[in-house]
Amino acid sequence: MPGIVLTVSGEANGVSSQRLAEEITRLTCSVLRKEPERTMVILRHVPHDQWFIGSRSLADYGKNSFRLEVTITDETNTKAEKAAYHQAAFTLLSDLIGNLHPHSNIHVMDCRAAAYGYGGVTQERFSYCGDAEQ
C-alpha cells in the first residue's frame, strides 16, 4: 500500500495531473509489486520561481523538476527492485514532464509495518490478519 507524493514544478493542469497520477500508480504497482486499489497519490505543484536548486530558481534555470516520495512497508521490496524503480520512475517522469533539471529526485521510504497503515490499521496488523502487505 504505497503512499505517493509527487511534487512537480509548474502550474496544475487537470489532464496532465490525471495522467501523472495514473502513470506513476501503474509504474509503482508494476515495479514494486503493489496493488493499484491500495495506492494513494497526492500531486502537488510548485511554481518555477518558488523551487530552488543551488540557490537559483527553476525559472532562472529554465528547467522543470520533480520530487517523488514513495512510502512502502519495510522489507517488502529488494534493493534491486528499488533501484529498478528509481531508474524507471525517472525515465517516466522525464518523458511526461520534460526539460528536467538533473537534480529531480526520488525517495523510496521504508517504514516499519507497526508504524504505517491505513483505515486505522497498521500494516503489521494486516499481516497478522492474513492480508498480504501491498
N, C-alpha and C positions, 0 to 999 in steps of 0.2 A: 504494500500500500504506500506507494511513494507520494510524498507531498512535493510539488514542484513550484518553485517561484522563479519566473522568468522575467527579468528586468531588461527592457530594450530601450535604446535611445530613440528619441523622436516622438512624434505625436501618435496617439491611439487612432487606429483605423479598424472599424468593425470587421471588415472582410479579412484583412491580414491578421488581426488578432485571433479570429476563429481558426484560421489556417495554422498559425503558430501553435495554438493550444492543441489542435488535432495532431499535427505532425510531431510535436515533442512528446505527446502522450503515446502515439504509435511507436516512436523510436524507443522511448524508455521502457515500454512494456515488452517490446521485442528483444532488445539487447539485455536488459536486466531481469527478464523473465517475470514480469509483474502483470496484474490483471487490470485492464482499462477501467472497469467499473469501480475499482478501488483507487483510482488515481485522481488526485486533486491538482489543478493547475491555477495558479494566481499569476496574472500577467500585469506587469507594471510598465509604465512608460515614463521616461525622464527626458526633458528637453535637452538638446545637444549643448546648450550653453550652461547647463547645470550638472554636467557629467565631466569630471576632470581626471586626466591621467597625466602624471608628472607635472601637476600644477597648470596644465593647459586644458582648455575645454575641448570637447569633441567638435564644437563649432569652429574653433581655431584650427584643429587638425583637418577638418573637412571629412570626418570619418563617422561611422556608426560603431556601436558597441553593444554587447550584451553581458549579463551575468546570469548564469543558470545555476540554481541551487536545488539539489535533489536530495530529499531526506528518505533514507531507507533503513530498514532494521538491520542492525549489525550482524555480520556473519551470514547474510543471505546471498551475497554475491562475492565472487572471487576477485582478486586483484586484476586478473586478465579481463574479466567481464567489465570491470570499472574502467580499465584502460581503453578497451574497445568502445565503451560508451563515450568517453571523453573525445575520442577521435571522430566517431560517427556524429555526435551532437555538434561538435564544432563545424564539421563539414555541412551538416544540415542547416544550421543557423547561418553559416556563411552564405549558402545558396539562397536562403529565404530573405535575409536582411540585406546582404551585400555591402561592399565597401567597408569592411570591418577593420577597426584598429586591432593590431595583433594582441593587445592586452585584454581582449574579450576573454571571459573565463568561465570555467565550470567548476562547481564544488559539489562533490557527492559526499553527503554527511551520513555516516553510520551511527545510528542511535541504538542504545540498548533496548531490548524488547520490553523491559519493565518500565521504560521512560517514554514510550512512544506508542500511540494508538489512535483510535477514532471511535466515535459513538460512545465515549465514556469507558471504553475497554482497552487495556494495553495489548500490544502485540503478543506479549508473553502469555496473557490470559487467553487470547485467541488460539495460541498454540496448544495450551492445555485442554481447550475445548475440542481439539481435533481439527481446527480450521487452519490450514496451512497459511503461513505468512506470505503476503504478496505486497 
